[in-house]
Amino acid sequence: MKILKRIELGLFIFLISGCAITIATKPEKVNFTYHEVRKGETLFRISKYYYEGETVEKIKQGIEKIMKANNLKNENISVGQRLLIPETNKQQPSYALLPPADIKPQSFVETKTLEIETKIVKESMFIWPVYGKIICKFGELENKGIDLIVEPATDVVASQDGEVVFAGNTKKYDETIIIKHNPSIYTVYAHDLEIKVKNGDRVKKGETIGKVKSGTQRKRYIHFEIIIDGVNVDPLKYLPTPEWKINF
């Protein structure tokens, strides 16, 4: 009996020791950083940098992490805002996280790389679909594009070469045209629009795709969006500087 008790006691001590070993773990390594928002930065660019997302889906997952960590209700962020970036130890870079054409180069290598990227951007530059006064900018009232006041009967043109993938009515904008420029870039033209194209049509940059509605209203407006990698971007960052005066 004494031998059995000693064995049982030994097993008990062994089990306690085992539990102690299991429970005693090293403190978790801090796995987050902070990012102070600079002018022109978006959650898309911030997510892409810190999580190195190679696909839209991965970048969106990163955006969701950042929004959840900072209790953000939408993707709107402001200059100077301090964001907690979870699940990364990367430090904030010395430059703003902007599209390639907007980044100021820090070295010779960066300069050469950005010259090439800027050239590509300029060669594929969008053009204005209509000329007019902007009455609602990107992000205002949750606007996913820009709204321009225009004269009735004004031509609406394709902002870039592409294929019409939708021409019809939508619940949100009524008459709408969507053009696919490549697998990751789309433009949207909508509201007060007489559609002059159909699904499947190939269009060239500057080609008329519709007309602003006529009628008794003296002023009409056109809604315009640019979508890159599944994310709406500010069209003003991708359109050329206008020759006419824009009044916001």
C-alpha positions in Angstrom: 0.0 0.0 0.0 2.8 2.4 0.9 4.4 1.7 -2.5 1.1 2.4 -4.3 0.7 5.7 -2.3 4.2 6.7 -3.3 3.5 6.0 -6.9 0.2 7.9 -6.8 1.9 10.8 -5.0 4.6 10.8 -7.7 2.1 10.8 -10.5 0.2 13.7 -8.7 3.4 15.8 -8.5 4.2 15.0 -12.1 0.8 16.1 -13.3 1.0 19.3 -11.3 4.5 19.9 -12.8 3.1 19.3 -16.2 0.3 21.7 -15.7 2.7 24.3 -14.4 4.9 23.9 -17.5 1.9 24.3 -19.7 0.6 27.4 -18.0 3.9 29.2 -17.6 4.3 30.8 -21.0 6.4 33.7 -22.0 4.8 37.1 -22.3 3.4 37.7 -25.8 5.5 39.9 -28.0 3.9 43.3 -28.8 2.4 42.9 -32.3 1.1 46.3 -33.3 2.3 49.8 -34.3 0.9 53.3 -34.7 0.5 55.3 -37.9 -0.1 59.1 -38.1 -2.2 59.9 -41.2 -0.5 62.2 -43.7 -2.1 64.3 -46.4 -3.5 62.2 -49.2 -3.3 58.8 -47.5 -6.2 56.3 -47.5 -6.9 53.1 -45.6 -6.3 51.2 -48.8 -2.7 52.4 -49.1 -2.1 52.1 -45.4 -3.4 48.5 -45.4 -1.4 47.6 -48.5 1.8 48.9 -46.8 1.5 47.3 -43.4 0.0 44.0 -44.5 1.7 43.7 -47.9 -1.5 42.6 -49.5 -1.1 41.4 -53.1 -4.8 41.1 -53.8 -7.8 43.3 -53.3 -9.2 40.8 -50.9 -6.1 40.8 -48.7 -6.0 44.6 -48.7 -9.7 44.7 -47.7 -9.1 42.3 -44.8 -6.3 44.7 -43.6 -8.7 47.6 -43.9 -11.2 45.8 -41.7 -8.6 45.0 -39.1 -7.6 48.7 -38.9 -11.2 49.9 -38.8 -12.1 47.4 -36.0 -8.9 48.3 -34.0 -9.8 52.0 -34.1 -13.6 51.8 -33.9 -14.0 53.4 -37.3 -17.6 53.4 -38.8 -16.3 54.1 -42.3 -13.1 54.5 -44.2 -12.8 58.3 -43.8 -9.6 59.3 -42.1 -8.1 62.8 -41.4 -4.7 64.3 -41.5 -3.0 63.9 -38.1 -5.2 61.1 -37.0 -3.3 58.4 -35.0 -4.3 54.9 -36.0 -3.4 51.7 -34.2 -2.3 49.1 -36.8 -2.7 45.6 -35.3 -0.8 42.4 -36.2 2.3 44.1 -37.6 5.6 45.4 -36.3 6.4 47.5 -39.4 7.2 51.1 -38.6 5.6 54.1 -40.4 7.8 55.2 -43.4 9.2 58.7 -43.7 7.1 59.3 -46.8 3.3 59.5 -47.2 1.6 56.4 -48.5 0.3 57.8 -51.8 -0.3 56.4 -55.3 3.1 56.1 -57.2 2.7 59.4 -59.1 2.2 61.4 -55.9 5.2 60.0 -53.9 8.2 62.3 -53.6 11.3 60.2 -54.2 13.8 59.7 -51.5 16.7 58.2 -53.5 18.0 57.7 -56.9 16.5 54.2 -57.2 13.1 55.4 -56.0 13.4 58.3 -58.5 14.0 56.0 -61.4 11.2 53.6 -60.3 8.7 56.4 -59.9 9.7 58.0 -63.2 8.6 54.7 -64.9 5.5 54.4 -62.8 4.6 58.1 -63.4 5.0 57.6 -67.1 2.7 54.6 -67.1 0.1 56.6 -65.1 0.4 59.6 -67.5 0.2 57.4 -70.6 -3.1 55.9 -69.3 -4.4 59.2 -67.9 -8.2 59.5 -67.7 -9.9 62.5 -69.2 -12.9 64.4 -67.8 -16.2 62.9 -68.9 -17.8 66.3 -68.9 -16.7 69.8 -67.9 -18.6 71.5 -65.1 -18.6 72.8 -61.5 -18.1 70.2 -58.8 -21.0 70.3 -56.4 -20.1 67.2 -54.3 -16.5 66.0 -53.8 -15.3 62.4 -53.2 -16.1 61.4 -49.6 -18.7 64.1 -49.0 -22.0 62.7 -47.9 -20.5 59.2 -48.5 -20.1 60.1 -52.2 -18.0 57.4 -54.0 -17.1 59.8 -56.8 -17.7 63.4 -57.8 -20.8 65.2 -59.0 -20.6 67.9 -61.7 -23.2 70.5 -62.6 -23.5 70.6 -66.4 -25.6 72.2 -69.2 -28.4 70.1 -70.7 -27.6 68.3 -74.0 -23.8 68.2 -73.1 -21.9 65.2 -74.5 -20.6 62.7 -71.9 -17.5 61.0 -73.1 -15.5 57.9 -72.1 -12.7 58.8 -69.7 -10.5 56.0 -71.2 -10.5 53.2 -73.8 -12.6 50.3 -72.6 -15.6 48.0 -72.9 -19.1 48.9 -71.8 -20.1 46.2 -69.2 -23.3 47.9 -68.1 -25.7 50.3 -69.7 -29.0 50.7 -68.0 -30.8 51.8 -64.9 -29.7 51.3 -61.3 -31.7 51.8 -58.2 -29.2 54.4 -56.8 -28.4 56.5 -59.9 -31.1 55.7 -62.5 -29.3 55.8 -65.9 -25.8 54.4 -65.5 -22.9 53.4 -67.7 -20.0 51.3 -66.4 -16.9 50.9 -68.5 -14.2 48.3 -67.9 -10.7 49.5 -68.9 -8.7 46.5 -67.7 -9.3 43.7 -65.2 -8.9 46.1 -62.2 -10.0 49.5 -63.4 -13.6 50.7 -64.1 -15.3 54.0 -64.5 -19.0 54.9 -63.7 -21.1 57.6 -65.4 -24.6 58.2 -64.0 -27.6 60.5 -63.3 -29.3 62.9 -65.8 -27.9 60.8 -68.6 -29.2 59.7 -72.0 -27.4 56.5 -72.7 -25.9 56.2 -76.3 -24.1 52.9 -75.9 -25.0 49.3 -75.1 -23.4 46.4 -73.2 -20.4 44.9 -75.0 -19.6 48.1 -77.0 -15.9 49.0 -77.3 -15.3 52.7 -76.8 -12.3 55.0 -77.2 -11.1 57.7 -74.9 -13.1 60.9 -75.7 -15.9 59.0 -77.6 -19.4 60.1 -76.8 -21.2 57.5 -74.7 -24.2 59.6 -73.7 -25.8 63.1 -73.4 -26.9 65.1 -70.5 -30.7 65.1 -70.4 -32.5 68.1 -71.9 -35.8 69.5 -70.6 -37.1 72.4 -68.5 -34.4 72.1 -65.9 -31.6 74.6 -66.6 -29.0 72.7 -64.7 -28.3 69.0 -64.6 -25.5 66.9 -62.9 -23.4 63.9 -63.8 -22.0 61.5 -61.3 -18.5 60.1 -62.1 -16.5 57.4 -60.3 -13.1 55.7 -60.8 -12.7 52.2 -59.3 -9.3 50.6 -59.0 -8.8 47.1 -57.6 -12.3 47.1 -56.4 -11.9 50.3 -54.4 -13.4 53.7 -55.2 -10.7 56.4 -55.5 -10.9 60.2 -55.6 -11.2 61.0 -59.3 -9.4 64.3 -58.8 -6.2 62.5 -58.1 -6.4 60.7 -61.5 -7.8 63.3 -63.8 -5.6 65.9 -65.5 -5.6 69.5 -64.2 -8.6 71.2 -65.8 -8.1 74.1 -68.1 -11.3 75.7 -66.8 -11.8 76.9 -63.2 -13.3 74.4 -60.8 -15.4 75.9 -58.0 -16.0 73.7 -55.0 
